[in-house]
Amino acid sequence: MSSLTRARPPATPSRLRHAIGYALLCLIALAFLAPLIYMVATSLKPAGETFESPPTLWGSELRWQNYADVFTYLPFERFIVNGVIVAVLGTAINVAVAALSGYAFSRLRWRGRNLVFALFLATLMIPQDVLVIPMYVMMQDFGWVDSFQALIIPWAFTAFGAFLSRQFFLTVPRELDDAARMDGAGTVRTFFAVMLPLARPTLAVLAVFTFIAYWNSFLWPLIIVNDVEAHATVPLGLQQFFGQQGSQWHLVMAASVISMLPTVIILLLLQRHLIRGIVTSGLGGR
């Protein structure tokens, strides 16, 4: 019998390995989704069934009224608006500064560039908790305590964004700069007309990371905000459900589900740019 007509060996071991791999991935995904499933289920339980024994995943009824009660128990819509204002403005400033600084560190030649970048990058090793006290004293000197400026400005200038955009700009061929100069474009026009459009995926990754960091920030708003109803963001607003009258766990879970929606929407809208940005910025393990 010719080798061309010889029967191929069965691919059962390969299929078995794939099946085991998919099963393990499903178990890992279920382990990560279990807290989210429990949070959603608890948010739909009546108040008296949150800690019933024996515990159950779902209550005796699906109480969608809990989501409406979140906004009547506290001015939660105000917390959401405050969080959106802080996160959007902080993200816009961070992305703009990161794009400009990354371009300066990667494409412009000036004395001491590498030293300044190394010092700038060294700030990433400083924990945020260490900066809280001097940052509060600075905000107090500026008269910004209990204001949106204090929630936005201190964390809008980070070395991570400059590093991320610099790494991307270093991958862009120098021939594009030369071609832009031959067409009469200067440094500013080259940045806005050539480099910035190419950097959109990387800046989208930075925007998502920055938005999530602002949206989930708790320690700094807890310190700098005095008037909770006026300037509190969502994480600080969630703490208000734990009061002297007890913890409203069903409302806490409902409010937590609501607080997740903006970040989920951002991730869905920028999903295509995120995949490209992770690949081109070097975060994908290249």
C-alpha positions in Angstrom: 0.0 0.0 0.0 1.3 3.4 -0.9 2.2 5.9 1.8 -0.3 8.4 0.1 -3.2 6.0 0.8 -2.0 5.0 4.2 -4.6 5.8 6.9 -3.8 8.7 9.2 -3.5 8.0 12.9 -6.5 9.2 14.9 -6.3 12.7 16.4 -8.0 11.7 19.6 -5.1 12.7 22.0 -5.0 16.2 20.4 -8.8 16.6 20.7 -8.7 15.4 24.2 -6.0 18.0 25.1 -8.1 20.7 23.5 -11.2 19.5 25.4 -9.3 19.5 28.7 -7.9 23.0 28.0 -11.4 24.4 27.2 -12.8 22.8 30.4 -10.0 24.4 32.5 -10.6 27.8 30.9 -14.3 27.5 31.6 -13.6 26.7 35.2 -11.3 29.6 35.5 -13.8 31.9 33.9 -16.5 30.7 36.2 -14.3 31.3 39.2 -13.9 35.0 38.1 -17.5 35.3 37.2 -18.8 33.8 40.5 -18.5 37.0 42.5 -20.3 39.0 39.8 -23.1 36.5 39.6 -23.5 36.6 43.3 -23.5 40.4 43.3 -26.2 40.6 40.7 -28.3 37.9 42.4 -28.0 39.6 45.8 -29.0 42.9 44.3 -32.3 41.4 43.3 -33.1 39.9 46.7 -35.6 41.3 49.2 -33.9 43.1 52.1 -34.6 40.3 54.6 -33.2 37.5 52.5 -29.6 38.7 52.0 -28.2 36.5 54.8 -30.8 33.8 55.2 -29.8 30.3 56.3 -29.3 28.1 54.4 -27.9 30.5 51.8 -29.5 30.7 48.4 -28.3 32.3 45.2 -31.7 33.8 44.3 -34.3 35.2 46.6 -38.0 34.4 46.7 -38.6 37.1 44.1 -36.6 39.2 41.7 -37.0 42.6 43.3 -36.0 45.1 40.5 -37.3 47.9 42.8 -33.9 47.7 44.6 -32.3 49.6 41.7 -34.8 52.4 42.0 -34.4 52.4 45.8 -30.7 53.1 45.3 -31.5 56.6 44.0 -34.1 57.3 46.7 -32.0 56.1 49.6 -29.1 58.4 48.6 -28.5 61.0 45.9 -26.7 58.3 43.9 -27.3 60.0 40.6 -25.2 62.9 41.9 -22.3 60.5 42.8 -22.5 59.1 39.2 -22.4 62.6 37.7 -19.5 63.6 39.9 -17.6 60.4 39.0 -18.2 61.0 35.2 -17.0 64.6 35.5 -13.8 63.6 37.4 -13.0 60.6 35.3 -13.7 62.2 31.9 -11.8 65.4 32.6 -8.9 63.6 34.3 -8.7 61.1 31.4 -8.7 63.9 28.8 -5.9 65.8 30.6 -3.9 62.6 31.2 -4.1 61.4 27.6 -3.2 64.9 26.2 -0.2 65.3 28.5 0.9 61.7 27.8 0.8 62.2 24.0 2.7 65.4 24.1 5.4 64.2 26.6 5.8 60.9 24.8 6.3 62.7 21.5 8.9 65.0 23.1 10.8 62.1 24.8 10.8 60.0 21.6 11.0 62.2 18.5 12.6 65.5 19.7 16.3 65.9 20.4 17.2 68.0 23.4 19.9 68.0 26.0 19.3 65.8 29.0 16.3 64.0 27.5 17.2 60.5 28.6 18.1 61.7 32.1 14.8 63.6 32.5 12.9 60.6 31.2 14.7 58.3 33.7 13.8 60.6 36.6 10.3 60.9 35.3 9.9 57.2 35.1 11.4 56.7 38.6 8.2 58.3 40.0 6.4 55.1 39.1 8.2 53.4 42.1 6.6 55.8 44.6 3.4 54.3 46.1 0.3 56.5 45.9 -0.2 56.2 49.7 3.1 58.0 50.3 2.0 61.0 48.2 -1.3 61.5 49.9 -0.2 63.7 52.8 2.1 66.1 50.8 -0.6 66.2 48.1 -3.2 67.1 50.7 -1.0 69.9 52.1 -0.5 71.2 48.6 -4.2 71.2 47.8 -4.8 73.0 51.1 -2.3 75.7 50.1 -4.0 76.1 46.8 -7.4 76.3 48.5 -8.7 73.3 46.5 -9.8 71.1 49.3 -13.3 69.7 48.7 -13.3 70.6 45.0 -13.2 68.9 41.6 -9.8 70.4 40.9 -8.3 68.5 43.8 -9.9 65.2 42.6 -8.7 65.7 39.0 -5.4 67.6 38.8 -3.0 65.7 41.2 -3.3 62.4 39.3 -3.6 63.7 35.8 0.1 63.8 35.2 1.6 60.3 35.4 4.7 58.8 34.1 2.9 55.7 32.9 1.1 57.5 30.1 4.3 59.2 28.9 6.1 55.8 28.9 3.3 54.1 27.0 3.1 56.8 24.3 6.9 57.1 24.1 7.2 53.3 23.5 4.7 53.6 20.6 6.3 56.6 19.0 9.7 54.8 19.0 8.2 52.2 16.7 7.1 54.7 14.1 9.7 55.0 11.3 11.7 58.2 11.1 10.9 58.4 7.4 7.4 59.7 8.2 9.0 62.7 10.0 11.3 63.4 7.1 8.4 63.1 4.6 6.3 65.6 6.7 9.2 68.1 6.8 9.7 67.8 3.0 6.0 68.7 2.7 6.6 71.8 4.8 5.2 70.6 8.1 6.8 71.7 11.3 7.1 69.9 14.6 3.6 70.8 15.8 1.9 70.0 12.5 3.8 66.7 12.3 2.6 65.7 15.7 -1.1 66.5 15.1 -1.3 65.5 11.4 0.9 62.4 11.4 1.8 61.0 14.8 -1.4 61.6 16.7 -3.7 59.7 14.3 -1.3 56.7 14.4 -1.3 56.7 18.2 -5.0 56.4 18.6 -5.0 52.7 19.6 -2.3 53.3 22.2 -4.0 56.4 23.6 -7.3 54.4 23.7 -5.6 51.9 26.0 -4.3 54.7 28.2 -7.7 56.3 28.2 -9.4 53.1 29.5 -6.8 52.5 32.2 -7.0 56.1 33.3 -10.8 56.2 33.3 -11.0 53.1 35.4 -8.4 54.4 37.8 -10.3 57.6 38.3 -13.7 55.9 38.5 -12.5 53.4 41.1 -10.4 55.8 43.2 -11.5 55.7 46.9 -8.6 56.7 49.2 -8.0 60.2 47.7 -11.7 61.2 47.5 -12.1 59.9 51.1 -9.4 62.3 52.2 -10.0 65.4 50.1 -13.8 65.5 50.0 -15.7 67.1 52.9 -19.1 67.7 51.4 -20.1 64.2 50.3 -23.3 65.1 48.6 -21.7 67.8 46.5 -18.4 66.2 45.5 -18.4 62.5 46.3 -17.7 60.1 43.5 -19.2 56.6 43.2 -16.8 54.6 45.5 -17.2 57.2 48.2 -21.0 57.1 47.7 -21.1 53.4 48.1 -19.7 53.8 51.6 -22.7 55.8 52.6 -24.8 52.7 52.5 -23.0 51.5 55.6 -24.5 53.7 58.3 -25.5 53.7 62.0 -28.8 52.1 61.0 -27.1 49.1 59.6 -25.7 48.0 56.2 -28.2 47.9 53.3 -26.5 45.0 51.5 -29.1 44.6 48.8 -28.8 48.3 47.9 -25.0 48.1 48.1 -25.0 45.3 45.5 -27.5 47.1 43.3 -25.4 50.3 43.4 -22.3 48.2 42.7 -23.9 46.8 39.6 -24.9 50.3 38.4 -21.4 51.6 39.1 -19.9 48.9 36.8 -21.9 50.0 33.7 -19.8 53.1 32.7 -16.6 51.0 32.6 -18.3 48.2 30.7 -19.6 50.6 28.1 -16.2 52.2 27.7 -14.6 48.8 27.2 -17.2 47.8 24.6 -16.9 51.0 22.7 -13.1 50.9 22.6 -12.7 47.2 22.2 -11.3 47.4 18.7 -8.8 50.1 19.6 -7.8 48.3 22.8 -6.7 45.1 20.9 -4.7 47.1 18.4 -3.3 49.4 21.2 -2.1 46.5 23.3 -0.3 44.9 20.4 1.3 48.1 19.1 2.3 49.5 22.5 4.2 46.5 23.6 1.8 45.4 26.4 1.0 42.2 24.6 4.3 40.6 25.5 6.3 41.2 22.3 
